[in-house]
Amino acid sequence: MKTDGEKKNFIKRAYGHTVSALKRVFRWIKRSIFGKQGEWDGVEKIESPTRLVVNAFLRKKAAVAALSVLVGLFLFVFLAPTFVGLDINYTDPLQQNLAPVYSLRRVPKGLKKEVAYIDGFSGFTVGLSKEGKVFVWGNTQDKLSGRDMQNIPDGVRTSGARYVAAGKDHLLALTKDGYLVGWGDDSCGQYGTAEVLNAISMPKELTEKLSVEEVKGISCGYQASALVKTDGKAYLWGNMNAVRNLSKLSNIIGADERVEKIVFSNSAVIALMKDGRIETGEKGLFLSAVSMKNGQQSSFNAYMVGRKAVDIAADNKCIAVVTEDGDLVVAGAFENGEDILPSLAQGEYFLSIDGGTRHFVGVTNFGKTYAWGDNAYGQTNVEKYEKIGVAYAGALQTYLVDGEGKLIKSIGLKGYVMGTDGRGRDVFARIVHGGKMTMTIGAVAVIVSTVIGVLVGCTAGYFGGWVDLILMRMTEIFSSIPFLPFAMLLSQIIKNYNVTETMRIFIIMLILGALSWTGLARMIRGQVLAEREKEFVIAARAMGVKERKIAFRHVLPNVVSVLFVSMTLDFAGCLLTESSLSYLGFGVQPPQPTWGNMLTGSNNSTVIQNYWWQWLFPALFLSVAVICINVIGDALRDALDPKGKGE
């Protein structure tokens, strides 16, 4: 049993030995790279082999540029995920196929000082000035059809508008002279005659001149529209497949004249009746609800018994209801924090509320603004802004306006640097996280293949005989296996087993490494065969050094130049192979992104011709990485070759 003093001395000696060893390793590395430092009297300065290689590499401008780009790319894909979040299960049909744009919340100058109304449902937003001028901003152009929402009809420009509303793919405006005008897509009868089945055309009486004073408001949703009159009569039309309760609610309110307001969620339409009821035409549309006052989840229908609603708003999957007694109730499928409601002071209640895609915003009688729900883009950060008269919600933006109609601030999503894909996901975020996955798989695969190739090649080349015979026949067997089909087969077999996605990705790394070592093994074997006949090997044997130490500690370091070049070029090959497997559907599976499977959704003419950003950016990053690695590999091969031209 050691005493405390003996333990302290032991720890002190171990610490000293460790520090001494680390210093020796550091001096060895420094000398091997930078050579002997100091003055040399009358003797020409000698540079280490490593310094010679570095100098030869640095003289190649293309290689230095490629190395700089590759290092920057590595830093980008491994550091950027810390700042760029990614929910791999995120989808948003209202943001799908948006081109690269950074002006989604940039309100036009002509509207900033006289805002009368702002409305947004998807990638573009519409605003109405106090003088009746209509403004549209954001991602206004549909690349597939060529329609541009900023092409406002002449009738709206000339007459001016009293009401405006924005939907998924269309806009509506009620002009000052009483005409209901729409633009954008009208194939589902959004503002005209429906061209598809299961769609309701716009009522004929709305195609004629209306009395502006008799109209209370208009609203738009996912390929559907609505108009409410001051007498309580309401109209609904559009795509019944997109809005599941459109037909049922239309039949109910078509014979009723007690509608106060109509709002659209992503797949439903909700009506606020004059008597305070919430009508959907479909039982159980909104089951779970949470109240601001009690904070407990309960049945929405049960909670609203005996209560009257005075205002409603809707986001993607929820509705927010302000009751007559000052309570706030949110019901629906909570996903983004819509059920975490604000706390109001005693006597405080909401005067108005509005809903975006995934958040709500409202202004109270105390002049305070509250927002709740998803805050991925800062659209609910409204606490620091004061003197707000009304707050409008765009899709993923919030617009704060004072009592005189002057825009105080627009907050939320500015745009997408690289656009969105067919599911509304940010291409930039997926490239960042997909690059990390692609680079990691390529690096691990290269390490695995290098370890196997070095062990087999060095052992076969140095020991020769029956060892060489067995190992080389095994290498020939592996090299005769068709790589890509076999990797696809193994990947498909993995699908049939209940393994986690992380384990599946790890297995893919091992598969890539285990099938790509044969070329390196042959190369190492050939180099070792030449090195083992040299004098330093004979001298080591004469000194009694063990054979395995000679092979791996004396011979192998002399062929390290070939190893470095091979690893560099194999890394590029593994990147391409992983991307090919993912592109073909046998690698990393969506929604987990890689540069390869991001290209999978782009393998059709529609995407290639109209949504160029979905394939260009992943292909560009992959191409740049592979080209840089190949340039670096070629430069290393020339620098490490003492017989190379000019070196």
Secondary structure as UniProt FT lines:
FT   HELIX           4..34
FT   HELIX           49..58
FT   HELIX           61..83
FT   TURN            88..89
FT   HELIX           93..95
FT   TURN            96..97
FT   TURN            104..105
FT   HELIX           109..112
FT   STRAND          115..120
FT   STRAND          124..129
FT   TURN            130..131
FT   STRAND          134..138
FT   TURN            143..145
FT   TURN            149..150
FT   HELIX           154..159
FT   STRAND          161..166
FT   STRAND          170..175
FT   TURN            176..177
FT   STRAND          180..184
FT   TURN            187..188
FT   STRAND          199..200
FT   HELIX           204..206
FT   HELIX           212..214
FT   STRAND          215..220
FT   STRAND          224..229
FT   TURN            230..231
FT   STRAND          234..239
FT   TURN            240..242
FT   TURN            244..245
FT   HELIX           246..254
FT   STRAND          259..264
FT   STRAND          269..273
FT   TURN            274..275
FT   STRAND          278..279
FT   TURN            283..284
FT   STRAND          288..291
FT   TURN            292..294
FT   STRAND          297..299
FT   HELIX           300..303
FT   TURN            304..306
FT   STRAND          309..314
FT   STRAND          318..323
FT   TURN            324..325
FT   STRAND          328..332
FT   TURN            338..339
FT   TURN            346..347
FT   STRAND          350..355
FT   STRAND          359..364
FT   TURN            365..366
FT   STRAND          369..373
FT   TURN            376..377
FT   TURN            379..380
FT   TURN            383..384
FT   STRAND          390..393
FT   STRAND          397..401
FT   TURN            403..404
FT   STRAND          407..412
FT   TURN            417..418
FT   TURN            422..423
FT   HELIX           427..463
FT   HELIX           465..480
FT   HELIX           483..495
FT   HELIX           501..514
FT   HELIX           518..531
FT   TURN            532..533
FT   HELIX           535..542
FT   TURN            543..544
FT   HELIX           547..549
FT   HELIX           550..555
FT   HELIX           556..559
FT   HELIX           560..584
FT   TURN            590..591
FT   HELIX           595..598
FT   HELIX           600..602
FT   HELIX           605..610
FT   HELIX           613..640
FT   TURN            642..643
FT   TURN            645..646
//
